[in-house]
């Protein structure tokens, strides 16, 4: 928890030093970053996979590694 608090303190310090007109862009950057690194829940991953299977959007296991060495 101490490490997290240290990061939060550093982030708050950077925010205080950031001119107010840049805060909307910074918020967008932080939001986009969080979304890009966050993993979907197991339930959401299953739903996505199941939907792809029902649409026929998959490859046979025997072909998954074809062409990987090229």
Phi and psi restraints in degrees (range 20) as a CNS / XPLOR table:
assign (resid 1 and name C) (resid 2 and name N)
       (resid 2 and name CA) (resid 2 and name C) 1.0 -62.4 20.0 2
assign (resid 2 and name N) (resid 2 and name CA)
       (resid 2 and name C) (resid 3 and name N) 1.0 -39.0 20.0 2
assign (resid 2 and name C) (resid 3 and name N)
       (resid 3 and name CA) (resid 3 and name C) 1.0 -65.2 20.0 2
assign (resid 3 and name N) (resid 3 and name CA)
       (resid 3 and name C) (resid 4 and name N) 1.0 -42.5 20.0 2
assign (resid 3 and name C) (resid 4 and name N)
       (resid 4 and name CA) (resid 4 and name C) 1.0 -62.0 20.0 2
assign (resid 4 and name N) (resid 4 and name CA)
       (resid 4 and name C) (resid 5 and name N) 1.0 -43.6 20.0 2
assign (resid 4 and name C) (resid 5 and name N)
       (resid 5 and name CA) (resid 5 and name C) 1.0 -61.6 20.0 2
assign (resid 5 and name N) (resid 5 and name CA)
       (resid 5 and name C) (resid 6 and name N) 1.0 -38.6 20.0 2
assign (resid 5 and name C) (resid 6 and name N)
       (resid 6 and name CA) (resid 6 and name C) 1.0 -63.6 20.0 2
assign (resid 6 and name N) (resid 6 and name CA)
       (resid 6 and name C) (resid 7 and name N) 1.0 -43.4 20.0 2
assign (resid 6 and name C) (resid 7 and name N)
       (resid 7 and name CA) (resid 7 and name C) 1.0 -63.6 20.0 2
assign (resid 7 and name N) (resid 7 and name CA)
       (resid 7 and name C) (resid 8 and name N) 1.0 -44.0 20.0 2
assign (resid 7 and name C) (resid 8 and name N)
       (resid 8 and name CA) (resid 8 and name C) 1.0 -62.4 20.0 2
assign (resid 8 and name N) (resid 8 and name CA)
       (resid 8 and name C) (resid 9 and name N) 1.0 -39.0 20.0 2
assign (resid 8 and name C) (resid 9 and name N)
       (resid 9 and name CA) (resid 9 and name C) 1.0 -62.9 20.0 2
assign (resid 9 and name N) (resid 9 and name CA)
       (resid 9 and name C) (resid 10 and name N) 1.0 -42.8 20.0 2
assign (resid 9 and name C) (resid 10 and name N)
       (resid 10 and name CA) (resid 10 and name C) 1.0 -65.5 20.0 2
assign (resid 10 and name N) (resid 10 and name CA)
       (resid 10 and name C) (resid 11 and name N) 1.0 -41.0 20.0 2
assign (resid 10 and name C) (resid 11 and name N)
       (resid 11 and name CA) (resid 11 and name C) 1.0 -63.3 20.0 2
assign (resid 11 and name N) (resid 11 and name CA)
       (resid 11 and name C) (resid 12 and name N) 1.0 -43.6 20.0 2
assign (resid 11 and name C) (resid 12 and name N)
       (resid 12 and name CA) (resid 12 and name C) 1.0 -62.1 20.0 2
assign (resid 12 and name N) (resid 12 and name CA)
       (resid 12 and name C) (resid 13 and name N) 1.0 -38.7 20.0 2
assign (resid 12 and name C) (resid 13 and name N)
       (resid 13 and name CA) (resid 13 and name C) 1.0 -63.8 20.0 2
assign (resid 13 and name N) (resid 13 and name CA)
       (resid 13 and name C) (resid 14 and name N) 1.0 -43.9 20.0 2
assign (resid 13 and name C) (resid 14 and name N)
       (resid 14 and name CA) (resid 14 and name C) 1.0 -62.5 20.0 2
assign (resid 14 and name N) (resid 14 and name CA)
       (resid 14 and name C) (resid 15 and name N) 1.0 -40.0 20.0 2
assign (resid 14 and name C) (resid 15 and name N)
       (resid 15 and name CA) (resid 15 and name C) 1.0 -61.6 20.0 2
assign (resid 15 and name N) (resid 15 and name CA)
       (resid 15 and name C) (resid 16 and name N) 1.0 -41.5 20.0 2
assign (resid 15 and name C) (resid 16 and name N)
       (resid 16 and name CA) (resid 16 and name C) 1.0 -63.8 20.0 2
assign (resid 16 and name N) (resid 16 and name CA)
       (resid 16 and name C) (resid 17 and name N) 1.0 -29.8 20.0 2
assign (resid 16 and name C) (resid 17 and name N)
       (resid 17 and name CA) (resid 17 and name C) 1.0 -87.3 20.0 2
assign (resid 17 and name N) (resid 17 and name CA)
       (resid 17 and name C) (resid 18 and name N) 1.0 -8.6 20.0 2
assign (resid 17 and name C) (resid 18 and name N)
       (resid 18 and name CA) (resid 18 and name C) 1.0 -86.8 20.0 2
assign (resid 18 and name N) (resid 18 and name CA)
       (resid 18 and name C) (resid 19 and name N) 1.0 126.5 20.0 2
assign (resid 18 and name C) (resid 19 and name N)
       (resid 19 and name CA) (resid 19 and name C) 1.0 -57.9 20.0 2
assign (resid 19 and name N) (resid 19 and name CA)
       (resid 19 and name C) (resid 20 and name N) 1.0 141.9 20.0 2
assign (resid 19 and name C) (resid 20 and name N)
       (resid 20 and name CA) (resid 20 and name C) 1.0 -57.1 20.0 2
assign (resid 20 and name N) (resid 20 and name CA)
       (resid 20 and name C) (resid 21 and name N) 1.0 -32.8 20.0 2
assign (resid 20 and name C) (resid 21 and name N)
       (resid 21 and name CA) (resid 21 and name C) 1.0 -68.4 20.0 2
assign (resid 21 and name N) (resid 21 and name CA)
       (resid 21 and name C) (resid 22 and name N) 1.0 -16.4 20.0 2
assign (resid 21 and name C) (resid 22 and name N)
       (resid 22 and name CA) (resid 22 and name C) 1.0 -95.6 20.0 2
assign (resid 22 and name N) (resid 22 and name CA)
       (resid 22 and name C) (resid 23 and name N) 1.0 -7.1 20.0 2
assign (resid 22 and name C) (resid 23 and name N)
       (resid 23 and name CA) (resid 23 and name C) 1.0 -62.6 20.0 2
assign (resid 23 and name N) (resid 23 and name CA)
       (resid 23 and name C) (resid 24 and name N) 1.0 -40.1 20.0 2
assign (resid 23 and name C) (resid 24 and name N)
       (resid 24 and name CA) (resid 24 and name C) 1.0 -60.5 20.0 2
assign (resid 24 and name N) (resid 24 and name CA)
       (resid 24 and name C) (resid 25 and name N) 1.0 -41.0 20.0 2
assign (resid 24 and name C) (resid 25 and name N)
       (resid 25 and name CA) (resid 25 and name C) 1.0 -66.4 20.0 2
assign (resid 25 and name N) (resid 25 and name CA)
       (resid 25 and name C) (resid 26 and name N) 1.0 -40.2 20.0 2
assign (resid 25 and name C) (resid 26 and name N)
       (resid 26 and name CA) (resid 26 and name C) 1.0 -64.4 20.0 2
assign (resid 26 and name N) (resid 26 and name CA)
       (resid 26 and name C) (resid 27 and name N) 1.0 -40.9 20.0 2
assign (resid 26 and name C) (resid 27 and name N)
       (resid 27 and name CA) (resid 27 and name C) 1.0 -60.1 20.0 2
assign (resid 27 and name N) (resid 27 and name CA)
       (resid 27 and name C) (resid 28 and name N) 1.0 -42.9 20.0 2
assign (resid 27 and name C) (resid 28 and name N)
       (resid 28 and name CA) (resid 28 and name C) 1.0 -61.7 20.0 2
assign (resid 28 and name N) (resid 28 and name CA)
       (resid 28 and name C) (resid 29 and name N) 1.0 -42.2 20.0 2
assign (resid 28 and name C) (resid 29 and name N)
       (resid 29 and name CA) (resid 29 and name C) 1.0 -61.8 20.0 2
assign (resid 29 and name N) (resid 29 and name CA)
       (resid 29 and name C) (resid 30 and name N) 1.0 -47.4 20.0 2
assign (resid 29 and name C) (resid 30 and name N)
       (resid 30 and name CA) (resid 30 and name C) 1.0 -63.6 20.0 2
assign (resid 30 and name N) (resid 30 and name CA)
       (resid 30 and name C) (resid 31 and name N) 1.0 -43.2 20.0 2
assign (resid 30 and name C) (resid 31 and name N)
       (resid 31 and name CA) (resid 31 and name C) 1.0 -62.8 20.0 2
assign (resid 31 and name N) (resid 31 and name CA)
       (resid 31 and name C) (resid 32 and name N) 1.0 -46.2 20.0 2
assign (resid 31 and name C) (resid 32 and name N)
       (resid 32 and name CA) (resid 32 and name C) 1.0 -62.7 20.0 2
assign (resid 32 and name N) (resid 32 and name CA)
       (resid 32 and name C) (resid 33 and name N) 1.0 -41.9 20.0 2
assign (resid 32 and name C) (resid 33 and name N)
       (resid 33 and name CA) (resid 33 and name C) 1.0 -60.2 20.0 2
assign (resid 33 and name N) (resid 33 and name CA)
       (resid 33 and name C) (resid 34 and name N) 1.0 -48.0 20.0 2
assign (resid 33 and name C) (resid 34 and name N)
       (resid 34 and name CA) (resid 34 and name C) 1.0 -59.7 20.0 2
assign (resid 34 and name N) (resid 34 and name CA)
       (resid 34 and name C) (resid 35 and name N) 1.0 -43.9 20.0 2
assign (resid 34 and name C) (resid 35 and name N)
       (resid 35 and name CA) (resid 35 and name C) 1.0 -65.2 20.0 2
assign (resid 35 and name N) (resid 35 and name CA)
       (resid 35 and name C) (resid 36 and name N) 1.0 -33.7 20.0 2
assign (resid 35 and name C) (resid 36 and name N)
       (resid 36 and name CA) (resid 36 and name C) 1.0 -74.5 20.0 2
assign (resid 36 and name N) (resid 36 and name CA)
       (resid 36 and name C) (resid 37 and name N) 1.0 -25.6 20.0 2
assign (resid 36 and name C) (resid 37 and name N)
       (resid 37 and name CA) (resid 37 and name C) 1.0 -101.2 20.0 2
assign (resid 37 and name N) (resid 37 and name CA)
       (resid 37 and name C) (resid 38 and name N) 1.0 -15.4 20.0 2
assign (resid 37 and name C) (resid 38 and name N)
       (resid 38 and name CA) (resid 38 and name C) 1.0 -74.5 20.0 2
assign (resid 38 and name N) (resid 38 and name CA)
       (resid 38 and name C) (resid 39 and name N) 1.0 135.9 20.0 2
assign (resid 38 and name C) (resid 39 and name N)
       (resid 39 and name CA) (resid 39 and name C) 1.0 -90.0 20.0 2
assign (resid 39 and name N) (resid 39 and name CA)
       (resid 39 and name C) (resid 40 and name N) 1.0 147.0 20.0 2
assign (resid 39 and name C) (resid 40 and name N)
       (resid 40 and name CA) (resid 40 and name C) 1.0 -66.9 20.0 2
assign (resid 40 and name N) (resid 40 and name CA)
       (resid 40 and name C) (resid 41 and name N) 1.0 153.5 20.0 2
assign (resid 40 and name C) (resid 41 and name N)
       (resid 41 and name CA) (resid 41 and name C) 1.0 -66.5 20.0 2
assign (resid 41 and name N) (resid 41 and name CA)
       (resid 41 and name C) (resid 42 and name N) 1.0 161.0 20.0 2
assign (resid 41 and name C) (resid 42 and name N)
       (resid 42 and name CA) (resid 42 and name C) 1.0 -59.0 20.0 2
assign (resid 42 and name N) (resid 42 and name CA)
       (resid 42 and name C) (resid 43 and name N) 1.0 -38.4 20.0 2
assign (resid 42 and name C) (resid 43 and name N)
       (resid 43 and name CA) (resid 43 and name C) 1.0 -63.1 20.0 2
assign (resid 43 and name N) (resid 43 and name CA)
       (resid 43 and name C) (resid 44 and name N) 1.0 -45.7 20.0 2
assign (resid 43 and name C) (resid 44 and name N)
       (resid 44 and name CA) (resid 44 and name C) 1.0 -65.9 20.0 2
assign (resid 44 and name N) (resid 44 and name CA)
       (resid 44 and name C) (resid 45 and name N) 1.0 -40.2 20.0 2
assign (resid 44 and name C) (resid 45 and name N)
       (resid 45 and name CA) (resid 45 and name C) 1.0 -62.5 20.0 2
assign (resid 45 and name N) (resid 45 and name CA)
       (resid 45 and name C) (resid 46 and name N) 1.0 -41.8 20.0 2
assign (resid 45 and name C) (resid 46 and name N)
       (resid 46 and name CA) (resid 46 and name C) 1.0 -63.3 20.0 2
assign (resid 46 and name N) (resid 46 and name CA)
       (resid 46 and name C) (resid 47 and name N) 1.0 -45.9 20.0 2
assign (resid 46 and name C) (resid 47 and name N)
       (resid 47 and name CA) (resid 47 and name C) 1.0 -58.9 20.0 2
assign (resid 47 and name N) (resid 47 and name CA)
       (resid 47 and name C) (resid 48 and name N) 1.0 -43.9 20.0 2
assign (resid 47 and name C) (resid 48 and name N)
       (resid 48 and name CA) (resid 48 and name C) 1.0 -62.9 20.0 2
assign (resid 48 and name N) (resid 48 and name CA)
       (resid 48 and name C) (resid 49 and name N) 1.0 -47.6 20.0 2
assign (resid 48 and name C) (resid 49 and name N)
       (resid 49 and name CA) (resid 49 and name C) 1.0 -61.9 20.0 2
assign (resid 49 and name N) (resid 49 and name CA)
       (resid 49 and name C) (resid 50 and name N) 1.0 -43.4 20.0 2
assign (resid 49 and name C) (resid 50 and name N)
       (resid 50 and name CA) (resid 50 and name C) 1.0 -64.5 20.0 2
assign (resid 50 and name N) (resid 50 and name CA)
       (resid 50 and name C) (resid 51 and name N) 1.0 -40.3 20.0 2
assign (resid 50 and name C) (resid 51 and name N)
       (resid 51 and name CA) (resid 51 and name C) 1.0 -62.7 20.0 2
assign (resid 51 and name N) (resid 51 and name CA)
       (resid 51 and name C) (resid 52 and name N) 1.0 -41.9 20.0 2
assign (resid 51 and name C) (resid 52 and name N)
       (resid 52 and name CA) (resid 52 and name C) 1.0 -64.1 20.0 2
assign (resid 52 and name N) (resid 52 and name CA)
       (resid 52 and name C) (resid 53 and name N) 1.0 -40.9 20.0 2
assign (resid 52 and name C) (resid 53 and name N)
       (resid 53 and name CA) (resid 53 and name C) 1.0 -63.7 20.0 2
assign (resid 53 and name N) (resid 53 and name CA)
       (resid 53 and name C) (resid 54 and name N) 1.0 -44.9 20.0 2
assign (resid 53 and name C) (resid 54 and name N)
       (resid 54 and name CA) (resid 54 and name C) 1.0 -62.4 20.0 2
assign (resid 54 and name N) (resid 54 and name CA)
       (resid 54 and name C) (resid 55 and name N) 1.0 -30.9 20.0 2
assign (resid 54 and name C) (resid 55 and name N)
       (resid 55 and name CA) (resid 55 and name C) 1.0 -84.1 20.0 2
assign (resid 55 and name N) (resid 55 and name CA)
       (resid 55 and name C) (resid 56 and name N) 1.0 -4.5 20.0 2
assign (resid 55 and name C) (resid 56 and name N)
       (resid 56 and name CA) (resid 56 and name C) 1.0 79.0 20.0 2
assign (resid 56 and name N) (resid 56 and name CA)
       (resid 56 and name C) (resid 57 and name N) 1.0 17.3 20.0 2
assign (resid 56 and name C) (resid 57 and name N)
       (resid 57 and name CA) (resid 57 and name C) 1.0 -91.0 20.0 2
assign (resid 57 and name N) (resid 57 and name CA)
       (resid 57 and name C) (resid 58 and name N) 1.0 74.7 20.0 2
assign (resid 57 and name C) (resid 58 and name N)
       (resid 58 and name CA) (resid 58 and name C) 1.0 -156.6 20.0 2
assign (resid 58 and name N) (resid 58 and name CA)
       (resid 58 and name C) (resid 59 and name N) 1.0 165.9 20.0 2
assign (resid 58 and name C) (resid 59 and name N)
       (resid 59 and name CA) (resid 59 and name C) 1.0 -117.7 20.0 2
assign (resid 59 and name N) (resid 59 and name CA)
       (resid 59 and name C) (resid 60 and name N) 1.0 143.6 20.0 2
assign (resid 59 and name C) (resid 60 and name N)
       (resid 60 and name CA) (resid 60 and name C) 1.0 -61.7 20.0 2
assign (resid 60 and name N) (resid 60 and name CA)
       (resid 60 and name C) (resid 61 and name N) 1.0 146.3 20.0 2
assign (resid 60 and name C) (resid 61 and name N)
       (resid 61 and name CA) (resid 61 and name C) 1.0 -54.4 20.0 2
assign (resid 61 and name N) (resid 61 and name CA)
       (resid 61 and name C) (resid 62 and name N) 1.0 -38.1 20.0 2
assign (resid 61 and name C) (resid 62 and name N)
       (resid 62 and name CA) (resid 62 and name C) 1.0 -62.8 20.0 2
assign (resid 62 and name N) (resid 62 and name CA)
       (resid 62 and name C) (resid 63 and name N) 1.0 -17.5 20.0 2
assign (resid 62 and name C) (resid 63 and name N)
       (resid 63 and name CA) (resid 63 and name C) 1.0 -107.9 20.0 2
assign (resid 63 and name N) (resid 63 and name CA)
       (resid 63 and name C) (resid 64 and name N) 1.0 -1.6 20.0 2
assign (resid 63 and name C) (resid 64 and name N)
       (resid 64 and name CA) (resid 64 and name C) 1.0 -59.5 20.0 2
assign (resid 64 and name N) (resid 64 and name CA)
       (resid 64 and name C) (resid 65 and name N) 1.0 -34.9 20.0 2
assign (resid 64 and name C) (resid 65 and name N)
       (resid 65 and name CA) (resid 65 and name C) 1.0 -102.4 20.0 2
assign (resid 65 and name N) (resid 65 and name CA)
       (resid 65 and name C) (resid 66 and name N) 1.0 5.1 20.0 2
assign (resid 65 and name C) (resid 66 and name N)
       (resid 66 and name CA) (resid 66 and name C) 1.0 -60.3 20.0 2
assign (resid 66 and name N) (resid 66 and name CA)
       (resid 66 and name C) (resid 67 and name N) 1.0 131.4 20.0 2
assign (resid 66 and name C) (resid 67 and name N)
       (resid 67 and name CA) (resid 67 and name C) 1.0 79.0 20.0 2
assign (resid 67 and name N) (resid 67 and name CA)
       (resid 67 and name C) (resid 68 and name N) 1.0 5.9 20.0 2
assign (resid 67 and name C) (resid 68 and name N)
       (resid 68 and name CA) (resid 68 and name C) 1.0 -70.2 20.0 2
assign (resid 68 and name N) (resid 68 and name CA)
       (resid 68 and name C) (resid 69 and name N) 1.0 -24.4 20.0 2
assign (resid 68 and name C) (resid 69 and name N)
       (resid 69 and name CA) (resid 69 and name C) 1.0 -85.2 20.0 2
assign (resid 69 and name N) (resid 69 and name CA)
       (resid 69 and name C) (resid 70 and name N) 1.0 -2.0 20.0 2
